[in-house]
Amino acid sequence: MIPVAQRQAYPWNRHNAPFPQAFPQVRGVQGTETDSRSCLYLVQWVFCYYTKLDPGGPLIDAAWLAERIGDRSARGIAASMTHLIRGGEIPAGTRLPTVRGLAAELGVSPGTVADAWATLRRHRVVSAQRRRGTVVIGPPNVPHPARYERIGEFGNRLAVDLAIAAPDPALLPPLDAALAAGAHTPRLNDYTRETITPALREAVEPGWPFPAPGLLTVGGGYEGVQLVCRTVAVPGDRVAVEDPTGARVLDILEAQGAEVVPVACDGEGPVPAALAEALAARPAAFLYQPRAQTPRGHALTPARAAALAALLAPAGTLVIEDDGTGDVSSAPLVSIGAHLPDRTVLVRSYSKSHGPDLRIAVIGGAAEPVERVRVLRSFGTGWTSRILQDALAHLLTDPAAAETVARARRAYAERREALAAALAERGVPTGNRDGLMLWVPVADESEALVTLAAHGVAAAPGSRYQIRPSAPHVRVATSRLPEAPLPLGELAGLLALAARPR
């Protein structure tokens, strides 16, 4: 390996200078000072030059770096480093000097530099790597929900899109009367922040599965999940999550730097033994879907809820319930909150049941975690439009809208069960008993997706929903099947073909 002192003389070690300048030690090979050490340097230079790799990684010079840091507080060091990285002066992959080495050059305590490094790690600008020290990842970027954004990338020539489990617009209640009612909400355009209107509170409280002293509205189910997770877990905290689970849930937790602890599940919900194992890691929260689970389509049973609550009771872990399908789920909502109301928060979305353009979910549960969400939200939106809140309240109390939602619930179940039965006839089991999708086992995920795409059909790759790699699946949305130009039997035959090994 090139000596540290030599690499410090060339801080970035780009390996694009003529080698006598980049590594003077090898000059002996060209002259009269050839020895075994010089030969070793030559071999290393050839390797590095042609592969553009440094066996030890480029190491920045502490003195060079110290000259470029003005404010020598922890905050100032972190800000200077971010500026240098964003400007390209310190490229990704660069190894930073030791805490003590840089502290000596700056004339500050090692603790000050350590705090700066911790800030950079928290914002994912650098990472601590065994044997390599602290390494630059790259400039801070806006995180992207990579799993979710890539689910629908199949081009524009597909005839059947079964990748997105969106509600069928024909099964949603009309909004005309609801929006008119919302426009007459009391205190319209009052600048006072109203986290939930009296009308909406009155509409949702009777159907809440456990006492909820804290209630507020947010802009959709995933925003609710994101806000609750941000208030309960800091970067590096563990969060126990069903495996598999929603792709966007994994994106949310990854973006905030949480460590995901998988919890296996079966047809009745999370498996108690798996949750017990996860709780041994002392997670800050346990996040799961009580019904219409994405992607497996199971629903929590009362017996399973009691068993999970018994494990959670002594743990001190917050329970987050994500009821994303809401009122169009086939199964009734069974909640751990009925056993642990002081430690449970339920996020209920109304997008699939009453309309995605209402942009409303209700968070309800224990007072303290709900209050933390209110405080966090006050930095931005502050409150949900009273017009939309009271429009939803109108729909929840309108008999005609209730009948429309009930009809949608039956239609979604019939569509899911019809495709499941057709697949079962062709030797492909699924097992979903709730929700807007099927979890279809396949021999090879990539081959299955390519086969479907070749026939104009898009499905979602199952690996996006898995925490630990397991048996390959594809997720097939069933919510809008009548729009598919293929007859159901032909579609099932194509899915069965895609599922078979080649």
N, C-alpha and C positions, 0 to 999 in steps of 0.2 A: 504494500500500500504506500502511496506517496506520503512522505512525512508531513505532519500537520504544519510545521513551519513553512515548508515549501508551498503547501496549498494556501496558506495565509498570504504568501507573497503574491499569489494570483487568486484573489478572493472568489471569483466566479468559476474558475477552472473550466472554461468552455471548450477546451481542447481544439481550438481552431487556429492557434498560433503555430508557427514552425516549431518542431519539437525541440531544437536546441534552446529556444527561448522559453518554451513552456516547461520543460524539464531539463535544466542544465546538467543534472547528474549524468545524463546519457551521453554527454559529449565524449566521455572516455571511450565509448564504443567506436567513435569516429577517429580518435587519435591514438594516443599511446598509453592511456590510463585504463584500459579495459580490465574489469574484474567481474566477479560473479554478481556483486551488487548492481553494477552498471547494467549488466545483462538483464537482471530482474527489472530494472527501471525501464529498459527498452521494451521488454515484453508487455509491461503494464501500459506503456505509452501506446503501443500498437493497438492493444485491446481497447483502450479508452478512445483513441482517435477514430477508429473505425466503427465502434459501437456507440460513440457519444455517451458513454457511461463512465462514472467514477466509482470504483469499488467502494469507496467510503462516502460518496456523495460530496458535492461542493460545500466547502466550509467557509463561512464568512469570517473576515478578520475583525476581531473585537475592536481594535483601534480604529479601523476604517469606519465601522458602524458608530462608534462613540462620537466621532467627529460630526456625524450627521444627525445627532440627537441634541436638540436645543433644551427643551423643558425636561429636566431629569427626574421629575416625579414619575410614579408608576403610570399615571394616566398619560403624561407627556411622552414617555417611552413607547407606550402602546400606540399612541396617535402617530408618532414619528415612524414607527415600524409599518403601520398601516399605509401611510403616505408613500413610503419607499416601495412597498410591495405593490400597491396599486399603480404606481408610476413605472413599474418594470425594472427598477434598479436592483431589486432583490427578487429573482425569479423563483417560481415554484420548484421545490426539491432542494432548495438551499438549506444547509444545516446551520443553525444559529450557534453562536459561541455559548460556552457554559455560563450559567448564572453568575458564578464567582468571577469568571474572566471578564465579562462585560461590566459587572459591578465595579471591579478594580479600575477599569479604564474610565468609567463615568464618575468615580469617586462617590458612589452611593452604597447603601447596604445591599447585600444579596437579596434580602427580603423585598426590596423595592423592585428589583428586576424580576424576581419570581412572581410578584403581583402583576407586573406588566405581561409576562408570559401567560399567566392564568387568564387575563382578560382576552388576549389574542386566541387562546385555546377555546374560550367560551364562545367567541364569535367565529370559530372555525377558520381562522386565518393561519394558525400553526397547529401542529399536533406533536405530542410526545411519543417517540418511538423507541422501543427497546434497542439498545446498542448504538442507535444513531443520534440520540438526543432529541432536541426540539427541531422540527423540520417545517419549513414553510409549505403550506398547502396551496395558497394562492390568494388573490385579493378577495375581500368579502363580497359575496354576490347575493342577490335576492334569491332565496330558495325557491325551487320549482317543485310542484307535486309530480315527480317524475313518473310514478306508477300510474296515476290517474290520467295525466296528459297523454300518455302513450297507448292507452287502452283502445282508443278509436282510430289509430293511425293505419288505415287500410286503403287509402286512396279514395277516389270518387267514382269508381266504376262498380261498386258493389250493389247488388240488387236487394239484399236482405241484411240489415244491420241488427245483429243480436248481441252487440258488445255493450250497449248502454241500456240499463234497466230503468228507462224513463217512464213516467205515467202516460197513459193513453189520453190525449186531449179530449177525445169523445166521451170519456168516462168521468170527467171532472165537472163539478157543479158550475153553472153559469155565475158570473161575477157581477152582473149588472145591478141587481137589487142590493147585493152585499156592499158594493162600492158606494152606491147611493146612500146606504145606511151609514157607512163609514164617514162619508162627507159631512154628516150631521152630528159627528161625535162632539160631546161636550169639550170645551176648552180647545177647540180647533185652533191651531197656529199659536197656541200659548207656548212660550219658550221654556216653561218649566218642564224638566225632564220627568217623564212618566214611564217607568219601566214596564208597567202593565196596566192597561186601562181597567176601570171597575167592571165594565161589561165583559171583557175577555177573562178577567179573573173569575167572575161569576159563572162563565161558560165552562172553564176548564177544571175548576176545583172539584166539582162533584165526581168527575171521572178519573181524578188522580189516584193512583193505586196505593198511596200512603200519605199521611199528613205532611204537608209541605209549607212550612212557615215562610220559606223563601220562594218567590215566583218572579220571573222576569222574561221578557221576550228578546230574541236575538234574530239576526238575519238569516235563518236557516239552520238545519240540523248540524251540518259540519262546522259552521261558525260556532255553534254552541259547544260542540265537542272540543274544538280548538281552544276556546276561551277557558273552559273548565280545566283542560290539561295544562294550559299556561299558568293558571293560578295555583295549581297543586304541585307541579313538578318543575324543578329548575334543570338546566342542562346537566346531564350526568345522572339524574335520578332515574330509578327504575319504575317502569309501568308494566303491570301484568295485563296481557291482552290475549283474547282467544286466538287460536291458530287452527285454520286460517281465519282471516278477518277482512274488513273492507280495505281496499287499496288506499283510499284517502285517509283512513285512520293511520295507517303506517306512514304515509307521507307527512301527516301532521306531527306525529311523534318524532320522526327522523329530523324534520326541520327545526324542532325545538331542542334537539340534542338529547332526548330521552333514550335510555337503554330499554329496549322492549324485551320483556320476559314472556315467552310463549306459554299458553295454557291450552292443552289439548281439549277438544270438545267432541261430544257425540250427539245422538238424536235428542237428548234431553237438555243439552246445554253444556257449559264447562264441566269437565270431569273433576270431581272433588280431589282425587289424589294428585292430579296435575296442578290444581290451584294450591294445594298444601305445599307442594314442592316450590311453586313460584313464590309463595308467601315467605318461605325461608330466606329469600333474597331481600326481604324487607322493602317491597315496592311502595312508592308513594300513593299509587292508585291502582285499582283493578277496573279495566274498561271492557265492557262486553255488551252484546246485543240481546235483549231478553226475548225477542221474537223476530220472525222473518229474517233470520241471521244471514248476512252476506259473508260468504257465498253458499253456505251449506243448507240454508233454509230450515233450520231447526228452531224450536221454541222452548223456552225454559218451562219445566214442569214444577208444580208446587213442592213435590218431594225434593227435587234437586235444589230448588231455591232455599229450602230449609237447611239442607246439608251444606250448601255454600255459605249461608249466613252463619252457621255454627263455626265454620273455619275462620271466617272473617271477623267474628265478634271480638276475639282477644288481640287481633293484629293491629288495629288502629289505622288500617288502610281505607282510603276513601273509595267508595263504590260509584262508578260512573256508568249509567245505563243509557245506551244509544238506541232509541226507538225510532229508527229512520223511516220505516215504512208506515208506522202509525196506524191510523184507522182503517186502512185497506189490508192490514194483516189478517190472515185467516184465524190465527190463534188469539185468544184473549191475553192481555198483558199480565204476566206473573212477575212480580218485582221483589228483589232482595230488600228493597226499602220497606216492605211490610214487616220485616224482621229487624232491620237496622235503619229506622227512619232518620236518626241523627247522624248517619254516616253515608247517606246515599243521595245522589243527585241524578235525576232523570232528565234527559234531553229528548223532547218529543217534537218531531218534525211534522208539519202539515203540508209539505210540498207535494207528496205523492197522492195524498187523499183529497186535498182541497185546491191545489194549484201551486206550481213552482213560482209564479210571478207574485204571489202574496209575500214570498221571502220571509216566512215567519216560522220560528220554532219557539217553544216555551221550555225554559229551564226551571225545574221545581225540585225542592228537596230541603235538605238541612240549611238553616239560615246562614251560617258562616261561609261555606263555600259559594253559595249563591251571591252573597254580598261581595265577596272578592271578585266575582265576575262583573258585578255592577260597577265596582270601582275601576277595574281594568277597562271596561267598555267606555267609561266616562272620558278616557283620553281621546276617543275618536267619535264614533257615531252618537253615543250618549243614550239615545232611545230609538225605538222603532216607531215609525209613523203611526199616529193615532188613527188615521184613516184606515190603514191596513189592519191594525189591531182590531178595530171595531167591525171591519168587514169580515174578518175571521170569526169574531164573536157572533155576528149575524148568521154566518153559515153553520156554526156549531149548534145554534138554537133553532134553525129553520127546518121544519119537517121535510120539506121537499129536498133540501140539500142533503139531509140525513139519508133519505131514500136513494139519492144518487150515489152517495158514498157506499151504501150497502150493496147496490147493484154493481158497482165497480169491484167491491171485495169479492163478490161471487164470480164475476167475469175473470178476474185475475187468477182465482183459484182454478177455474175450469180450464183456462189456457195452459197453466202450468201442469195440471194433472193430465191433460190430453197429450201434451208432448211427452211427458214422463211415461205414460202408458204406451205410446207408440215406440219410444226407445226401449222400454222393457220387452216389448214383443220382438225386438231385434237384438236382444241380448245385452243391452246397455243399461245397467241399473243407475239410478240417480239418488233417490232418498229424500229430496227436498219435500217438506210437508207444509211450508209456508213461504211467503215472499214472492218476488217477481222474477225469479230466475231458476235455473237448474245448474247443478255442479256435476259436470259430465266427466267420468273417468276416461282417459285415453291412454294409448300405448306410448305416444310421444307427443308432447305439447306442440313443438314446432311443426312437425309433419301434419298434425291435425289442423293447425291454423292455416298452413299453406294449402292443404286439400280443400278446406272450406272456402278460402279466398279464391282459389282457382274456379270454384263454382259460384262465385259472387256472394258468398256469405261471410260475414264478419262475426267473430266471437272474441271473448276476452281471454287472454292467457292466464291460466290458473296460478302461475308462479308469482304474479303480482300480488296475490292475496295471501301468500304463504310466508310465515316468519322463518320456519325451518323447511328446507327442501324436503318434499315428500312425494307421494305418488302423483304423477302428472294428471292434470285436469284442464278443462276449458270451462269458462263460465258462460252460459247461454241465457240471455234475457228472454223472458216469455211475455212481458207485459204488453207488447204491441204485435203479437203474432198475427192477428187478422190482417195487418197491413202487408204481410209477406206475400209476394206473388207466387211462391211455391206452395202447393198443397201440403197439408201437415204430414201426410205419409211420405211424400217425396223429401221433405225437409228432414224428417226423422231418419230416413234411409241414408241421406247424405251425412248426417251427424254420426250415424253408426259406422259408415264407411271411414270417416275421419278418425274414429276412435280405434279402429283395428290396427294391429301392428303391420308393418310393411314387410 
